[in-house]
């Protein structure tokens, strides 16, 4: 059985900006990190054999008080935070102090969660499974839209983003030495301060849902409020990603990818600001213009084509 501790070292692939102390009543957790990359031999179109790195995907089955709930496909960068964030984003727990311990054992591919007082109505709350659009076919429990009206996010004057701050975030992400840059096949998510100056947390995983859940677990463990933060993802903005960001209290989302119709409608209903197709200095603001302080780029002069 792996040893339990309160301290969680920062493994490669998960990069908090500064150390943060856990909340007063934090769960005890293992540090069961794994190598994130594996080398394999390939042959290219020229018949040349060479060695490349690929992400090392693992299966992790989550048990809560000895009851099997779900199997997550993950890199295993920080599985304890992934499990904590998954429980939080599934609304199975409201606070990390409900959890006594999270023990990950890769020899059996399992995460054993022990709660302090059990989870009320666990069978009923996990009885309905919805297959998500997540990479690897993720699962959420219950009615995604049932809790929308109970979500309260900061007013636009309390949570805003300047265009200059957005561009600074995109430049930070562009310069990141990431697993995706070395091996591809992963999604990355990050949490920024709203002024764009500080990246608080960055994680990559085989799916964007795992990455956002890991950030959610880190926020819960350290008591980080999302109201003055910006969430960044390389993945598309579906309804599930928008809902998870809202549950984390983060009202502004930036994506390198696009948005779905349900994601757009949900963000508009919640008063969230969504940016998509965001890379370099380019972006589209889909919803929540009242949270965005635009600093427009100068229009480029049209190119004249002279007929020959």
C-alpha positions, 0 to 999 in steps of 0.5 A: 500500500503506498504511503499517505502524506499531505504534501504533493510534489509538483510532477512534470506535466503539472505546473503550479506557479507558486506553492500553496498551502492546502486547506485546513482539513485536507484529505491525505493523498498519495503521490502516485505520479507516473512517467508521462511519455514512452518511447517507441520505434516508428517508420516514416514515409521514407522507410526510415526508422527512428524513436519518438515519444508518445503519451503514456495513457493509463486506466484508473478505476475510481472507488468511493468507499469501496464502491466502483464509480468510473474508470478514467483514462489519464496520463497519471501526472497527478491522479489524486488531484484528478480524482478530487476534481472529478468528484467536485465537478460531478457535484458528488462532493462540495468541499475537500474536507468531505474526503478523508484520503485518496490512495492511488495504486498503479499496480492495480490501476485503482484510486481508493477514495475514503470519505469522512461521512459517506456521500448521501444518495450516492446510488441515486446520484450516480444512477444516470450516466451520460456519455460526454464528448470528452476524448476517450468517452468520458462520463458525467452523472445526472442531468447536466442542466438541472443545476444551472439556475443555482450557479452564481458568478461574479458580476461583469464589473467584478470579473473582467479581461482586457485584450492586452491580458488575453494576448499575454496569456496566449503568448505564455501558452505559445512559449510553453514547453509542453507534452503536446509540443514533444509528443502530441495527442494530449490536451492542455488546460491552465488557470490564469489571474485575470490580469494575464500576468500569472499562470497559476496552474497548467496541466496536460492529459489525454483529454480536456476533461481530465485536465480541467478536473485536475485544475478543479482538484488543485483549486479545491485543495488549496482554497482557490476562488475562481471569480477573478480567474480565467480558464484556458483550454486547448479543447473545444468549448462544449456544454460540459466544459462550460458547466465545469468552469462555472462550477469552479466559479470561473466566469471567463474561458479562453480556448484555442478551439471553437465552441458548440451550440450548447456550449454557447447557449449555456455560457450566454445563460450563465453570463459567462465570457467565451473566447475561441479560435484564440492563438497569437493575437487572434481570437473570437469573443462568442459571449459575454462582451460586457466582461471584455475590455476590447483594445482593437488591433489596427485594421490591415489595409486591403490588398489590391489585386491589379489585373494583368 
